[in-house]
Amino acid sequence: MEAAGAEGDVAALRERLAAGGQDHVLRFWPELDGAARRALAAELCHMDVDEINRFFRRARGDAGGAAAAAGLDARMEPVPRDVLGSASRDRGLVPRWESRGLAEIAGSRVAVLLLAGGQGTRLGVPYPKGMCDVGLPSRKTLFHLQAQRLRRLQQMAEEQHGTACHIPWYIMTSGRTMESTKEFFQKHRYFGLKKENVIFFQQGMLPALGFDGKILLEEKGKIAMAPDGNGGLYRALGSHGIMEDMERRGVHSVHVYCVDNILVKVADPRFIGFCLEKGADCGAKVVEKTNPTEPVGVVCRVDGVYQVVEYSEISLATAQRRGSDGRLLFNAGNIANHYFTTAFLKDVVNTYEPQLQHHVAEKKIPHVDITTGQLIQPEKPNGIKMEKFVFDIFQFSKKFVVYEVLREDEFSPLKNADSQNGKDNPTTARHALMSLHHCWVLNAGGHFVDENGTRIPAIPRLKDANDQPIQCEISPLVSYGGEGLEKYVKDREFRTPLIIDEDGIHELVKNGMTADMPATPRPALLSLLSLLLLHVPHAARAQVNPAVCRYPLGMSGGHIPDEDISASSHWSDSTAAKYGRLDLEGGDGAWCPKTPVAPNDLKEFLQIDLHALHFITLVGTQGRHAKGHGNEFAPMYKISYSRDGTRWISWRNRHGKQVLDGNTNTYDIVLKDLEPPLIARFVRFIPVTDHSMNVCLRVELYGCVWLDGLVSYNAPVGQQLVLPGGTIIYLNDSVYDGAFGYSMTEGLGQLTDGVSGLDDFTQTHEYHVWPGYDYVGWRNESTAGGYVEITFEFDRIRNFTAMKVHCNNMFAKGVKIFKEVQCYFRADAGEWEPGAVSSVLVLDDVNPSARFVTVPLLHRMASAIKCQYYFADTWMMFSEITFQSDAAMYNNSVPPAEAPVVPTTYDPTLKVDDSNTRILIGCLVAIIFILVAIIVIILWRQFWQKMLEKVGTRGMAGDLGNRSLGVEGSHHSHHLTKVTHKTDEAKPSSIEADEKGGT
């Protein structure tokens, strides 16, 4: 009956699709397995085919649109002065507008709405744009900067009006960015904002269509989908109940903006106050166009209705027109920064949204060919994606206003990677923010001086992208828009880089010392710290040794309880997850998923919760033997792991391979080294097959407890060193499991893999890898302040005693250990504590050996540590960083007390290793031992031969000197005893002489 019902549902679905001419999407239905069919049916059931066809006809069939566009120039009018406010031309009114806006914020009547659906694909990163770090000294992301501006704005409103307030932050994501964005905010504890005031919701998706209007397939069982544009906001506001939430909170004004503007003034009180004074229901913030051909849309009136006209729709002659004041006539450049009243938004959601027409973008869309079933990667546009724009609703406004601001104060978008065109990239964004902050310092009465103490000319604005700004960053928690800085900078002189944050002023001065350090005389400081800092140049070893940390963690021995073993599904209760224990045959002999595993089907998994972070170096797998009755095993598998249970990471080996070879029968145990090791609390085994088959699995994990407690480190991405001969040394963190951008965030990698680099950084412990593999390295010139900053996050608050950093010291190639380190501490979700632990090292220009440097942390309590390592030469290279806390130290010689002995014939502590390098090393060590043994035997024989010769010689002398040939036996015995005694006394001198002769 159930099968018949399912067939009926499919028939009804096919009929509905056929009525809309879209039944081709079921072309490959017979080839799909059950899971793929269910997923496709669910996707199609929520799709309004008639509506999609209507969207397509309206978007493509508007023949009059092109004709209308042809006469657009004649119908365009610039923004009239009576609806225009300007931050530069109306300076006298700005304080009043700001006061009005702050009063609205103090009354909790203002909300901000962030459009954060964009991925960082064009930036070269796989995560949302808001998570990007553009390389500021603080390493803050776009999300972090915007959150801190909100916090500062709330503080300003409360200080002026004496009442507590809050600004709700609504964040619209896309389907691709929702989970990663939410995880990022949770990881960073909402950047100090209240969780209930940060509301996430998701914009809609639309299928990609061919030029004929047919829906395209991304896979045989999956529709090619794309976000419906930032104008999809208005439908999402209604479908997710956001308007109702705003009404419940008493919100009257909403500030809407895009995530990629590093200078955005979130909930700008001046903009809000201006719109309120004008009685506007809709407003647009704009910047003046720099030139007629700048590729930016302009806000203007067309046929008396306000809208944004794209630059490509305007003729050059119209774009070049100027007014009587010499400015471009159509100069109001749109920056996707808007004001709406909630009443207006409610009207849009309920009444006007269905009237909005989709814009068409012709794209190259990968798709499955309906005839052949092959995946097509087009070389030219083959279809369209339909989207709406956030400014499409300007036409419905009853009172529209425009607020003009200075570009250098409020607009620097992040759209491209640094390698693209030198425009709108991380470098230009970083420079724009630091240039703005430089202006703030000058306006507050501060000055900058060079290394000689000479004042630097006050020309803060950047003329082009190649200009280098003053290195200056001011935390948004200190100043929202340049206010309140006089108490920090008035009549003071600063060297760069300068950072002003809630902990005070930090500037770099000569010899790498900072202005906020204690004024201890340098010789005394060096003497003191030379006693505290321990260099270990030889035989250095990481705090955890992967070759010894190989104890069974409790699957086979029962230490891991049944409730900590789970799975995606199971065939029956007798093949549940709890029976997936290596070398045991409980139940029906193993864990078996409910359905056969097909190629590329990675939904089935066996999961283990270790309840604490562990350093895992080895895994074992086995099939279902069931005393000879079973015949299922996993020929391959992948491993996924997590440190917090929310963010899952796919393990890959040092060459990027994810799939491990599994079993070839049901009974043998197959052990696989994990190189690199993984650090996790949760581990999943994911069966992989090359054809559909039943699999069963028994597993064990081997390793030890991760006593460091380090959950992640954030650091700048490693760089490339080119040697004089042209050899490229790659000093990137190749096994880092966090996010990569312009820095590495929320992951662990080579600095925690237990492998210390060699003295020569061009050599490596590993086989078939590139030069420099063991180290992560940075060039001095690439940093803003002469230091590399690394932030370490831990699992809990700990009492830290020391940090050990393994550094390279090949000074002949411009590489040295760091000359100084400053570490800041944070005990909770708040800000960094004042008062850093600072240590200065005595540099070593004699011994080029790599070494561990131990830095005392003076029993500071923290859950996070931020350390700034100062360069002593051109390059700085690290291979390991470990921490000692809570008096906990690794003991690699014995397993944990609770860890049972593995009940197999395998000895997991004997490392399974296919590395030819290790075999060669082993052979060389064996040869050395044999040679040493031979030398010892030869020396030993020579020694005893000399002893016997001496005894014989002395015996003969005694016999010849004896005048009586009839000596009694007892007397002869006594004489021999005396000779033997003298010989024994002579042994040390004989050995010493022999050694001297050998030397």
MARLO-607980 format. One record per residue (C-alpha): residue in one letter; x, y, z. Coordinates in steps of 0.5 Angstrom, whole numbers, padded with zeros to 4 digits, always signed. Each point is the difference from the previous one (the first is absolute). Layout:
BEGIN
AXYZ
...
***
This chain:
BEGIN
M+0000+0000+0000
E+0006+0005+0002
A+0003-0002-0007
A-0006+0001-0004
G-0001+0007+0004
A+0007+0002-0002
E-0002-0001-0007
G-0006+0004+0000
D+0004+0006+0003
V+0005-0001-0006
A-0006+0000-0005
A-0003+0006+0003
L+0007+0004+0000
R+0001-0003-0007
E-0007+0003-0003
R+0001+0007+0004
L+0007+0000-0003
A-0002-0002-0007
A-0006+0006+0000
G+0005+0005+0001
G+0005-0003-0005
Q+0005-0002+0005
D+0000-0008+0001
H+0006-0001-0004
V+0003+0001+0008
L-0002-0007+0001
R+0004-0003-0006
F+0005-0004+0004
W-0005-0002+0006
P+0001-0007-0002
E+0007+0000+0001
L-0001+0004+0007
D+0001-0004+0007
G-0005+0001+0005
A+0003+0006+0004
A+0001+0003-0007
R-0007+0000-0002
R-0002+0002+0007
A+0004+0006+0000
L-0002+0002-0007
A-0007-0001+0001
A+0000+0004+0006
E+0004+0006-0004
L-0006+0000-0005
C-0006-0001+0004
H+0002+0007+0003
M+0001+0003-0007
D-0005+0004-0003
V+0001-0002-0007
D-0006+0005-0003
E+0003+0006+0004
I+0007-0002-0003
N-0002+0000-0007
R-0004+0007+0001
F+0007+0003+0003
F+0003-0002-0006
R-0005+0002-0005
R+0000+0007+0003
A+0008+0000+0001
R+0001-0002-0007
G-0006+0002-0004
D+0000+0008+0002
A+0001+0002-0007
G-0001+0007+0002
G+0005+0000+0005
A+0006+0001-0005
A-0004+0005-0004
A-0001+0004+0007
A+0007+0000+0001
A+0002+0002-0006
G-0004+0007+0001
L+0002+0000+0008
D+0005+0006-0001
A-0005+0005-0002
R-0005-0003+0006
M+0006+0001+0006
E+0000+0005+0005
P+0005+0002+0005
V-0002-0001+0008
P-0003+0007+0001
R+0004+0004+0006
D-0007+0000+0004
V+0001-0007+0002
L+0007-0001+0000
G+0004+0001+0006
S+0008+0000+0000
A+0005-0001+0006
S+0005+0005-0003
R-0005+0005-0003
D-0005+0000+0006
R+0006+0000+0006
G-0004+0005+0004
L-0006-0005+0000
V+0003-0007+0001
P+0001+0001+0008
R-0008+0001+0000
W-0001-0006-0004
E+0005-0004+0004
S-0004+0002+0006
R-0006-0002-0002
G+0002-0007-0003
L+0003-0001+0007
A-0006+0001+0004
E-0004-0005-0005
I+0006-0005+0002
A-0001+0001+0007
G-0007-0001+0000
S+0001-0007-0004
R-0003+0002-0006
V+0005-0001-0005
A+0002-0007-0003
V+0006-0002-0005
L-0001-0005-0005
L+0006-0003-0003
L+0000-0003-0007
A+0005-0006+0001
G-0002-0005-0005
G+0007+0001-0004
Q+0005-0005-0001
G+0008+0002+0000
T+0001-0004-0007
R+0002+0006-0003
L+0005+0001+0006
G+0003-0007-0001
V-0003-0002+0007
P-0006-0006+0001
Y-0003+0004+0005
P-0005+0006+0001
K+0003+0007-0002
G-0002+0002+0007
M+0005-0005+0003
C+0006+0003-0004
D+0006+0003+0004
V+0003+0006-0005
G+0007+0000+0004
L-0001+0005+0005
P+0004+0000+0006
S-0005-0002+0005
R-0002-0006-0005
K-0008+0002+0000
T-0005-0002-0005
L-0005+0004-0003
F-0005-0004+0005
H+0004+0002+0006
L+0001+0008-0002
Q-0007+0000-0002
A-0002-0003+0007
Q+0004+0005+0004
R-0003+0006-0003
L-0006-0002+0002
R+0002-0001+0007
R+0003+0007+0000
L-0006+0003-0003
Q-0004-0003+0005
Q+0005+0003+0006
M+0000+0007-0003
A-0008+0000+0000
E+0000-0003+0007
E+0005+0006+0002
Q-0004+0005-0003
H-0007-0002+0002
G+0001-0004+0006
T-0004-0006-0002
A+0002-0007-0002
C-0001-0001-0007
H+0001-0006-0005
I+0000+0000-0008
P-0002-0006-0003
W+0004-0003-0005
Y-0003-0004-0006
I+0004-0004-0004
M-0002-0003-0007
T+0004-0006-0002
S-0001-0004-0006
G+0000-0008+0000
R+0007+0000-0001
T+0002+0004+0005
M-0005-0001+0006
E+0003-0005+0004
S+0007+0002+0000
T-0002+0007+0001
K-0004-0002+0007
E+0006-0004+0002
F+0005+0005-0001
F-0004+0005+0005
Q-0001-0006+0005
K+0007-0001+0000
H+0002+0007+0001
R-0006+0001+0005
Y-0004+0005-0004
F+0006+0005+0001
G-0003+0002+0006
L-0007+0001-0002
K-0006-0003+0003
K-0002-0006-0004
E-0007+0001+0000
N+0001+0007-0003
V+0004-0004-0006
I-0005-0003-0005
F+0002-0004-0006
F-0005-0001-0006
Q+0001-0003-0007
Q-0002+0003-0007
G-0003-0004-0005
M+0003-0004-0006
L-0003-0001-0007
P+0002-0005-0005
A+0005+0002-0005
L-0003-0001-0007
G+0002-0001-0007
F-0001+0005-0006
D-0006-0004-0001
G-0003+0001+0007
K+0001-0007+0001
I+0003-0002+0008
L+0007-0002+0000
L+0003-0006+0004
E+0006+0001+0004
E+0000-0008+0001
K-0004-0005-0003
G-0004+0000+0007
K+0001+0008+0001
I-0003+0006-0002
A+0005+0006-0002
M-0002+0005+0005
A+0002+0007+0001
P-0001+0006+0005
D-0006+0004-0002
G+0004+0007+0001
N+0001+0005+0006
G-0007+0002-0002
G-0003-0007+0002
L+0001+0004+0007
Y-0008+0002-0001
R-0003-0007-0001
A+0005-0003+0006
L-0002+0005+0005
G-0008-0002-0001
S+0002-0008-0001
H+0004+0000+0007
G-0004+0005+0004
I+0005+0005+0000
M-0005+0006+0000
E-0004-0003+0006
D+0007+0000+0004
M+0001+0007-0002
E-0007+0002+0002
R+0001-0004+0007
R+0006+0004+0001
G-0003+0007-0001
V+0005+0001-0006
H-0002+0006-0004
S+0007+0001-0004
V+0004-0005-0004
H+0007+0001-0003
V+0001-0005-0005
Y+0008-0001-0003
C+0004-0005-0004
V+0005-0004+0004
D+0006+0002-0004
N+0002+0007+0001
I+0005+0000+0006
L-0002+0008+0001
V-0007-0001+0001
K-0003+0004+0006
V-0005-0005+0003
A-0006+0003+0002
D+0003+0007-0002
P-0004+0005+0005
R+0001+0006-0005
F-0003-0004-0006
I-0006-0002+0004
G-0001+0007+0003
F+0000+0003-0006
C-0005-0005-0003
L-0004+0001+0006
E+0000+0008+0000
K-0002+0000-0008
G-0006-0005+0002
A+0003-0005-0005
D-0003-0007-0001
C+0006-0002-0004
G+0007+0002-0001
A+0007-0001-0003
K+0007+0002+0002
V+0004+0001-0006
V+0007+0003-0002
E+0002+0004-0005
K+0003-0003-0007
T+0007+0001-0001
N+0000+0000-0007
P-0006-0001-0006
T+0002-0007-0001
E+0001-0002+0007
P-0004-0007-0001
V-0005+0001+0006
G-0008+0001-0001
V-0003+0007+0002
V-0006+0002+0004
C-0004+0005-0004
R-0007+0001-0003
V-0003-0003-0006
D-0007+0002-0002
G-0001+0003+0007
V+0002-0006+0003
Y+0006-0001+0004
Q+0004-0006-0002
V+0007-0003-0001
V+0003+0000-0007
E+0006-0004-0001
Y+0006+0003-0003
S-0001-0004-0007
E-0007+0003-0001
I+0003+0007-0001
S+0003+0003-0006
L+0007+0003+0001
A-0003+0007-0002
T-0005-0001+0006
A+0005-0002+0005
Q+0005+0006-0002
R-0005+0005+0001
R+0001+0005+0006
G-0004+0005+0004
S+0002+0008+0001
D+0004-0002+0006
G+0005-0004-0005
R-0002-0007+0003
L-0003-0006-0004
L-0008+0001-0001
F-0001-0007+0002
N+0005-0001+0005
A-0004-0004+0006
G+0004-0007+0000
N-0004-0005+0003
I+0004-0004+0006
A-0006-0005+0002
N-0001+0004+0006
H-0007+0001+0002
Y-0006+0003+0005
F-0007-0003+0001
T-0005+0001+0004
T-0004-0006+0003
A-0006+0002-0003
F+0003+0001-0007
L+0003-0007+0001
K-0007-0003+0002
D-0003+0003-0006
V+0005-0002-0005
V+0000-0007+0003
N-0008-0001+0000
T-0001+0004-0006
Y+0005+0002-0005
E+0005-0006+0000
P-0004-0004-0005
Q+0001+0006-0005
L+0007+0000+0000
Q+0003-0003-0006
H+0006-0004+0000
H+0007+0002-0003
V+0003-0005-0005
A+0008-0002+0000
E+0002-0004-0005
K+0005-0005+0003
K+0005-0006-0002
I-0004-0005+0004
P+0002-0008+0001
H-0005-0004-0001
V-0002-0008-0002
D-0002-0001-0007
I-0007-0003-0001
T+0002-0004-0006
T+0006-0003+0002
G+0001+0001+0008
Q+0006+0003-0001
L+0003+0006+0005
I+0001+0006-0005
Q+0005+0005+0002
P-0002+0006-0005
E+0005+0005-0003
K-0005+0005-0001
P-0007+0002+0003
N-0005-0005-0001
G-0005+0002+0005
I-0003+0005+0005
K-0001+0002+0007
M-0005+0004+0002
E+0000+0005+0006
K-0003+0006+0003
F+0004+0006+0003
V-0001+0003+0007
F-0001+0007-0004
D-0006-0002-0004
I-0005+0002+0005
F+0002+0008+0000
Q-0005+0001-0005
F-0005-0002+0005
S+0002+0006+0005
K-0004+0005+0002
K+0005+0005+0003
F+0007-0002-0003
V+0007+0003+0002
V+0007+0000-0002
Y+0006+0001+0005
E+0007+0001-0003
V+0006-0002+0004
L+0007+0000-0001
R+0003-0006-0004
E+0007+0000+0005
D-0005+0000+0006
E-0005-0005-0002
F+0001-0004-0006
S+0006-0005-0001
P-0003-0007-0003
L+0003-0007+0000
K-0002-0003-0006
N+0007-0003-0003
A+0006-0004+0002
D+0007+0004+0000
S+0002-0003-0006
Q-0006+0003-0004
N+0001+0007-0003
G+0002+0003+0006
K-0007+0003+0002
D-0005-0002+0005
N+0005-0005+0003
P+0002-0001+0007
T+0006+0004+0000
T-0004+0006-0003
A-0005-0001+0006
R+0005-0001+0005
H+0004+0007-0002
A-0007+0004+0000
L-0002-0002+0007
M+0007+0002+0002
S+0000+0006-0004
L-0006+0002+0003
H+0002-0001+0007
H+0007+0004-0001
C-0005+0006-0002
W-0004-0002+0007
V+0007+0001+0004
L+0002+0006-0004
N-0007+0003+0001
A+0001-0001+0008
G+0006+0003+0000
G+0005-0005+0000
H+0006-0001-0005
F+0005-0005-0003
V+0007+0000+0000
D+0005-0004-0004
E+0006-0004+0004
N+0004+0006+0000
G-0006+0004+0004
T-0001+0004-0006
R-0008+0002-0001
I-0003-0004-0006
P-0004+0005-0004
A-0007+0000+0001
I-0002-0003-0007
P-0004-0006+0002
R-0005-0001-0006
L+0003-0005-0005
K+0001+0002-0007
D+0000-0006-0003
A+0000-0008+0002
N+0007+0000+0000
D+0001+0005+0005
Q+0002-0003+0007
P-0004+0003+0006
I+0002+0002+0007
Q-0001-0007+0004
C-0005+0002+0004
E-0006-0004+0003
I-0006+0003+0005
S-0004-0005+0003
P-0008+0001-0001
L-0001-0001+0007
V+0005+0006+0001
S-0003+0005-0005
Y-0006-0001-0005
G+0001+0006-0004
G+0006+0003+0002
E-0003+0003+0007
G+0003+0000+0007
L+0008-0001-0003
E+0002+0006+0003
K+0002-0003+0007
Y+0004-0005-0003
V+0004+0004-0006
K-0001+0008+0001
D+0007+0003+0000
R+0004-0007+0000
E+0005-0003-0005
F-0001-0007-0003
R+0004-0005-0004
T-0003-0005-0004
P-0003-0005+0000
L-0005+0003+0005
I-0006-0004+0003
I-0005+0003+0005
D-0005-0004+0003
E-0003-0001+0006
D+0006-0002+0004
G+0004+0006-0002
I+0005+0003-0005
H+0005-0005-0003
E+0005+0002-0004
L+0007-0003-0003
V+0006+0004+0002
K+0007-0001-0001
N+0003-0007+0001
G-0006-0003+0000
M-0003+0002+0007
T-0007+0003+0000
A-0002+0006+0004
D-0004-0003+0005
M+0005-0005+0002
P+0003+0001+0007
A+0006+0005+0000
T+0005-0005+0002
P+0008+0001-0002
R+0001-0004-0006
P+0007-0003+0003
A-0004-0002+0006
L-0006-0003-0003
L+0005-0004-0005
S+0003-0003+0006
L-0006-0001+0004
L-0004-0004-0006
S+0007-0004-0002
L-0001-0003+0006
L-0008-0001-0001
L+0001-0003-0008
L+0002-0007-0001
H+0003-0001-0007
V+0000-0008-0002
P+0004+0000-0006
H+0002-0007+0000
A-0005-0007+0000
A-0006+0005+0000
R-0007-0004+0001
A-0007+0003-0001
Q-0004-0001+0007
V-0004-0006-0003
N+0004-0005-0004
P-0004-0003-0006
A+0004-0006+0000
V-0001-0002+0007
C-0007+0003+0001
R-0004-0006-0003
Y-0004-0003+0006
P-0007-0004-0002
L-0005+0005+0002
G-0005-0005+0002
M-0005-0002-0005
S+0003-0007+0000
G+0001+0000+0008
G-0007+0003+0002
H+0003+0006+0003
I-0004+0004-0005
P-0008-0001+0002
D-0005-0002-0005
E-0004+0006+0001
D+0006+0004-0003
I+0000-0004-0006
S-0005+0002-0005
A-0001-0001-0008
S-0004+0003-0006
S-0005-0006+0000
H+0001-0007+0001
W-0003-0007-0003
S-0003-0003+0006
D+0001+0001+0008
S+0005-0006+0000
T+0004+0005-0005
A+0000+0006+0004
A+0005+0005+0001
K+0002-0003+0006
Y+0002-0007-0003
G+0006+0004-0005
R+0005-0002+0005
L+0007-0002-0003
D+0001-0008+0002
L-0006-0001+0003
E-0006-0004-0002
G-0006+0003+0004
G-0007+0000-0003
D+0000-0002-0008
G+0008+0001+0000
A+0000+0008-0002
W-0003+0006-0002
C-0004+0000-0006
P-0003+0006-0003
K-0008-0001-0002
T+0001+0000-0008
P+0006-0002-0005
V+0005+0006-0001
A+0001+0002-0007
P+0006+0004-0003
N+0000+0007+0002
D-0005-0001+0005
L+0003+0002+0007
K-0006+0001+0004
E+0001-0006+0004
F+0005+0000+0006
L+0002-0003+0007
Q+0001+0006+0005
I+0005-0001+0007
D-0001+0005+0005
L+0007+0000+0004
H-0003+0006+0005
A+0007+0004+0000
L+0005+0002-0005
H+0004-0006-0002
F+0007+0000-0005
I-0002-0006-0005
T+0006-0003-0003
L-0003-0007-0003
V-0007-0003-0002
G-0002-0007+0000
T-0005-0003-0004
Q-0003-0007-0001
G-0006-0003-0004
R-0006-0005+0003
H+0002-0007+0001
A-0005-0002+0004
K+0003-0007+0002
G+0001-0001-0008
H-0007+0002-0002
G+0001+0007-0002
N+0003+0002-0006
E-0001+0008+0000
F+0006+0005+0001
A+0002+0007-0002
P+0005+0000-0006
M+0002+0007+0001
Y-0002+0006+0005
K+0000+0007+0002
I+0001+0003+0007
S-0003+0007+0002
Y+0001+0003+0007
S-0002+0005+0004
R+0002+0004+0006
D-0007+0003+0002
G-0005-0005-0003
T-0002+0006-0005
R+0005+0001-0005
W+0003-0006-0003
I+0006-0001-0004
S+0002-0005-0005
W+0007-0003+0001
R+0005+0000-0005
N+0007-0003+0000
R+0006+0005-0002
H-0001-0001-0007
G-0007+0002+0000
K-0003-0007-0001
Q-0007-0001+0005
V-0001-0008-0002
L+0003-0005+0004
D+0001-0007-0002
G-0005-0005+0004
N-0001-0007+0001
T+0001-0006-0005
N-0004-0005+0004
T-0004+0000+0006
Y+0005-0003+0005
D+0007+0004-0001
I+0001+0006+0004
V+0003+0006-0004
L+0004+0005+0004
K+0001+0007-0004
D+0005+0006+0003
L-0004+0006-0001
E+0006+0005-0002
P-0001+0005+0002
P-0004-0002+0006
L-0006+0003+0002
I-0003+0004+0006
A-0007-0001+0002
R-0005-0002+0005
F-0005-0003-0006
V+0002-0005-0005
R-0004-0003-0006
F+0002-0006-0004
I-0004+0001-0007
P+0000-0006-0004
V+0002+0001-0008
T-0001-0005-0006
D+0001+0000-0007
H-0007-0004-0001
S-0006+0000+0004
M+0001-0005+0005
N-0002-0002+0007
V+0006+0002+0005
C+0001-0002+0008
L+0005+0003+0004
R+0004-0001+0007
V+0005+0006+0002
E+0005+0002+0005
L+0004+0007+0001
Y+0007+0000+0003
G+0003+0006+0003
C+0000+0004+0006
V-0003+0006+0004
W+0001+0006-0003
L+0003+0004+0006
D+0001+0006-0003
G-0007+0002+0000
L+0001+0004-0007
V-0006+0000-0004
S+0002+0005-0006
Y+0006+0005-0001
N-0001+0006-0005
A+0006+0002-0004
P+0002+0004-0006
V+0001-0005-0006
G+0007-0003-0001
Q+0004+0003-0006
Q+0005-0002-0005
L+0007+0001+0000
V+0004+0000-0006
L+0008-0002+0001
P+0005+0003-0005
G+0000-0006-0004
G-0007+0001-0002
T-0003-0006+0005
I-0006+0002+0003
I-0001-0002+0007
Y-0008+0000+0002
L-0001+0002+0007
N-0007-0001+0000
D-0004-0004+0005
S-0002-0006-0004
V-0004-0004+0005
Y-0004+0006+0003
D-0007-0002+0001
G-0004+0006+0001
A-0001+0006-0005
F+0005+0003-0005
G-0001+0007-0002
Y+0005+0006+0001
S+0001-0004+0007
M-0001-0007+0002
T-0006+0000+0005
E-0003-0005+0005
G+0004-0006-0001
L+0006-0004+0002
G+0006-0002-0005
Q+0007-0001+0000
L+0002+0004+0006
T-0004-0006+0004
D+0002-0006-0004
G+0006-0002+0005
V+0005+0000-0006
S+0006+0005+0002
G+0003+0003-0006
L+0008-0002-0002
D+0005+0005+0001
D+0000+0001-0008
F-0006+0002-0002
T+0000-0002-0007
Q+0000-0007+0003
T-0006-0004+0002
H-0002-0006+0005
E-0005-0002-0006
Y+0001-0003-0006
H-0002+0002-0007
V-0002+0007+0003
W+0003+0007-0002
P+0006+0004+0003
G-0002+0004+0006
Y-0006-0005+0002
D+0001-0001+0007
Y+0000+0008+0001
V-0005+0006+0000
G+0004+0006-0001
W-0001+0007-0001
R+0004+0006-0003
N+0001+0006+0004
E-0001+0005-0006
S-0007-0003-0001
T-0003+0002+0007
A-0002+0007+0003
G+0003+0000+0006
G+0006-0004+0000
Y-0003-0006+0003
V-0004-0006-0001
E-0007+0000+0004
I-0003-0007+0002
T-0006-0001+0004
F-0001-0007+0004
E-0007-0002+0002
F+0000-0005+0006
D-0006-0005+0002
R+0000+0003+0007
I+0003+0005+0004
R+0007-0002+0002
N+0006+0002+0005
F+0005+0001-0005
T+0007-0001+0002
A+0004-0001-0007
M+0000+0000-0007
K+0005-0003-0004
V+0001+0002-0008
H+0005-0004-0004
C+0004+0005-0005
N+0004-0001-0005
N+0007+0004+0000
M+0004+0000-0006
F+0002+0007+0001
A+0005-0001-0007
K-0007+0000-0004
G-0003+0006+0004
V-0004-0005+0005
K+0000+0001+0007
I-0004-0001+0006
F-0004+0006+0003
K+0003+0005+0004
E-0006+0002+0004
V-0007-0003+0001
Q-0006+0004+0004
C-0006-0005+0002
Y-0007+0003+0002
F-0005-0004+0003
R-0007-0001+0000
A-0004-0004+0006
D-0007+0001-0003
A-0004+0002-0006
G+0002+0007+0001
E+0006+0005-0002
W+0007-0002+0001
E+0003+0002+0007
P+0005+0006+0001
G+0007-0002+0002
A+0003-0005-0005
V+0006-0005+0002
S+0006+0003-0004
S+0006-0004-0001
V+0007+0002-0004
L+0004-0006-0002
V+0008+0000-0001
L+0001-0001-0007
D+0005-0006-0002
D+0004+0002-0006
V+0005-0006+0001
N-0004-0006+0000
P-0005-0001-0006
S-0004-0006+0003
A-0007+0000+0000
R-0002+0001+0008
F-0006+0000+0004
V-0001+0007+0004
T-0004+0000+0006
V-0003+0006+0002
P-0003+0000+0008
L-0007+0002+0000
L+0000+0002+0007
H-0006-0004+0003
R-0005+0004-0004
M-0007-0002-0001
A-0003+0000-0006
S-0005-0004-0006
A+0004+0004-0005
I+0007+0003-0001
K+0002+0005-0006
C+0008+0000-0001
Q+0004+0005-0004
Y+0006-0003-0002
Y+0005+0005-0003
F+0005-0001-0005
A+0008+0000+0001
D+0001-0001-0007
T-0003+0000-0007
W-0004-0007+0001
M-0003-0003+0006
M-0002-0008+0000
F-0004-0004+0005
S-0001-0008-0001
E-0003-0001+0007
I-0004+0004+0006
T-0002-0003+0006
F-0002+0002+0007
Q+0000-0002+0007
S-0005+0001+0005
D-0004-0002+0006
A+0007-0004+0002
A-0002-0005-0006
M+0006-0003-0004
Y+0000-0005-0005
N+0003-0007+0002
N+0001-0004-0006
S+0003-0006+0003
V-0007-0003+0003
P-0007+0000-0002
P-0006+0003+0003
A-0002-0004+0006
E-0006-0001-0002
A+0002-0002-0007
P-0001-0008-0001
V+0005-0004-0004
V-0002-0001-0007
P-0002-0008+0000
T+0003-0001-0007
T+0006-0003-0003
Y+0002+0007-0002
D+0004+0004+0004
P-0002+0007-0002
T+0006+0003+0003
L+0004-0003-0005
K-0001+0005-0005
V-0003-0002-0007
D+0005+0004-0005
D+0001-0001-0007
S+0004+0006-0001
N+0007-0001-0003
T+0003+0005+0004
R-0001-0003+0006
I+0002-0007-0003
L+0007+0003-0002
I+0001+0003+0007
G-0002-0006+0003
C+0005-0004-0004
L+0006+0006+0001
V-0001-0001+0008
A+0000-0007+0000
I+0007+0000-0004
I+0002+0005+0005
F-0001-0005+0006
I+0003-0006-0004
L+0006+0005-0001
V+0001+0002+0007
A-0001-0007+0002
I+0005-0003-0004
I+0005+0006+0002
V-0002-0002+0008
I+0002-0007-0002
I+0007+0001-0003
L+0002+0005+0006
W-0002-0005+0005
R+0004-0006-0003
Q+0006+0005-0001
F-0001+0002+0008
W+0000-0007+0002
Q+0005-0002-0005
K+0005+0005+0004
M-0002-0002+0007
L+0002-0008-0002
E+0006+0003-0003
K+0002+0004+0007
V-0002-0006+0004
G+0004-0005-0004
T+0006+0005+0000
R+0000+0001+0008
G-0001-0008+0001
M+0006-0001-0004
A+0004+0005+0004
G-0002-0003+0007
D+0002-0007-0002
L+0007+0002-0003
G+0001+0004+0006
N-0001-0005+0005
R+0006-0003+0003
S-0003-0007+0003
L-0003-0004-0006
G-0003-0004+0006
V-0005+0005+0002
E-0007-0003+0003
G-0006+0000-0003
S-0003+0005+0005
H+0005+0005-0001
H-0001+0000-0007
S-0007+0001+0001
H+0001+0006+0004
H+0005+0003-0005
L-0005-0001-0006
T-0005+0004+0005
K+0004+0006+0001
V+0001+0000-0008
T-0007+0000-0001
H-0001+0005+0005
K+0005+0005-0004
T-0003-0002-0006
D-0007+0003+0002
E+0003+0006+0003
A+0003+0001-0007
K-0007+0000-0004
P-0002+0007+0001
S+0007+0003-0003
S+0000-0006-0005
I-0007+0003-0003
E+0002+0007+0001
A+0006-0001-0005
D-0004-0004-0005
E-0005+0005+0000
K+0005+0005-0001
G+0004-0004-0005
G-0007-0001-0004
T-0001+0008+0000
***
